Amino acid sequence: MRKILTVALAGVLAATMLFAGCSKKEESKIPEKIIVGTNAEFPPFEYVDDNKKVDGFDIALMKEIAKRMDKKIEIQNMEFKSLIGSMESKTINVVAAGMTKTEERQNAVDFSDSYYTSNQAIIVNKDSKITKLSQLDGKKIGVQEGTTGDLISSGDKFGEPGKEKVVVKKAKVKRFKKGVDAVMDLKNGSVDAVVIDEKPAQEFVKNNSKKLKLVIDSAGAEYYCLALPKGNEEFKKEINKQLKAIKEDGTYDKLKAKYIDNSDK
């Protein structure tokens, strides 16, 4: 009986290892359809256009990548804080949302090569004397939930690998689903500043130039990457291959001119 159980157990174990091996192999492959998760509250990288469609630099970049890979693409708009969870649950297989690679996020997802370098910006009232992030210690700060601005304002370590440090200490952080709502709270006097990425910050200030101003701090330098399923090396390799080609053949510069450089005017 014990021998039979041992044989049976060995069979189950072998089957388990076989399925595990198959599962691992299936995970490391290029998906048939590219399903992109984004948060369309981050102009000019992602936003809802006049036709109620999600557009922006990240979206155009992903459409170009999908075209070169001969894959269909689907865009899913959701809250920023839900993006990584949606990746883990396999609802999406790419995050294109101006996302920065951090140590915490790397526990759940992999990242492509960087495709854009940005800075964190501080939006303040015209008469504010704040000129850098470290002056926000103890202040009331509005942020978009789950973003780099949230991490920095919350006192998390930030910076290049090996040089991470706390930039803002003991701030009172107020989180919003949308960056524009944080800006509204600043205008209403409920927070002292808003910390958000440079380009969307420029958009928000441009629309409120009589009341607000922009402060850029290089201590908040960051690098945008595409988030990808954890462990799918084949998919990551292909995405990086297409990113490199898009940069080298001039397509990247054309998209940047259309969506990013044009937004400065």
Rosetta blueprint (number, residue, H / E / L):
1 M L
2 R H
3 K H
4 I H
5 L H
6 T H
7 V H
8 A H
9 L H
10 A H
11 G H
12 V H
13 L H
14 A H
15 A H
16 T H
17 M H
18 L H
19 F H
20 A H
21 G H
22 C H
23 S H
24 K H
25 K H
26 E H
27 E H
28 S L
29 K L
30 I L
31 P L
32 E L
33 K E
34 I E
35 I E
36 V E
37 G E
38 T E
39 N L
40 A L
41 E E
42 F E
43 P L
44 P L
45 F L
46 E E
47 Y E
48 V E
49 D L
50 D L
51 N L
52 K L
53 K L
54 V E
55 D E
56 G L
57 F H
58 D H
59 I H
60 A H
61 L H
62 M H
63 K H
64 E H
65 I H
66 A H
67 K H
68 R H
69 M L
70 D L
71 K L
72 K E
73 I E
74 E E
75 I E
76 Q E
77 N E
78 M L
79 E L
80 F H
81 K H
82 S H
83 L H
84 I H
85 G H
86 S H
87 M H
88 E H
89 S L
90 K L
91 T L
92 I L
93 N L
94 V E
95 V E
96 A E
97 A E
98 G E
99 M E
100 T E
101 K L
102 T L
103 E H
104 E H
105 R H
106 Q H
107 N L
108 A L
109 V E
110 D E
111 F E
112 S L
113 D L
114 S L
115 Y L
116 Y E
117 T E
118 S E
119 N E
120 Q E
121 A E
122 I E
123 I E
124 V E
125 N E
126 K L
127 D L
128 S L
129 K L
130 I L
131 T L
132 K L
133 L H
134 S H
135 Q H
136 L H
137 D L
138 G L
139 K L
140 K E
141 I E
142 G E
143 V E
144 Q E
145 E L
146 G L
147 T L
148 T H
149 G H
150 D H
151 L H
152 I H
153 S H
154 S L
155 G L
156 D L
157 K E
158 F E
159 G L
160 E L
161 P L
162 G L
163 K L
164 E L
165 K E
166 V E
167 V L
168 V L
169 K L
170 K L
171 A L
172 K E
173 V E
174 K E
175 R E
176 F E
177 K L
178 K L
179 G H
180 V H
181 D H
182 A H
183 V H
184 M H
185 D H
186 L H
187 K H
188 N L
189 G L
190 S L
191 V L
192 D L
193 A E
194 V E
195 V E
196 I E
197 D E
198 E H
199 K H
200 P H
201 A H
202 Q H
203 E H
204 F H
205 V H
206 K H
207 N L
208 N L
209 S L
210 K L
211 K L
212 L E
213 K E
214 L E
215 V E
216 I E
217 D E
218 S E
219 A E
220 G E
221 A E
222 E E
223 Y E
224 Y E
225 C E
226 L E
227 A E
228 L E
229 P E
230 K L
231 G L
232 N L
233 E H
234 E H
235 F H
236 K H
237 K H
238 E H
239 I H
240 N H
241 K H
242 Q H
243 L H
244 K H
245 A H
246 I H
247 K H
248 E H
249 D L
250 G L
251 T H
252 Y H
253 D H
254 K H
255 L H
256 K H
257 A H
258 K H
259 Y H
260 I L
261 D H
262 N H
263 S H
264 D H
265 K L
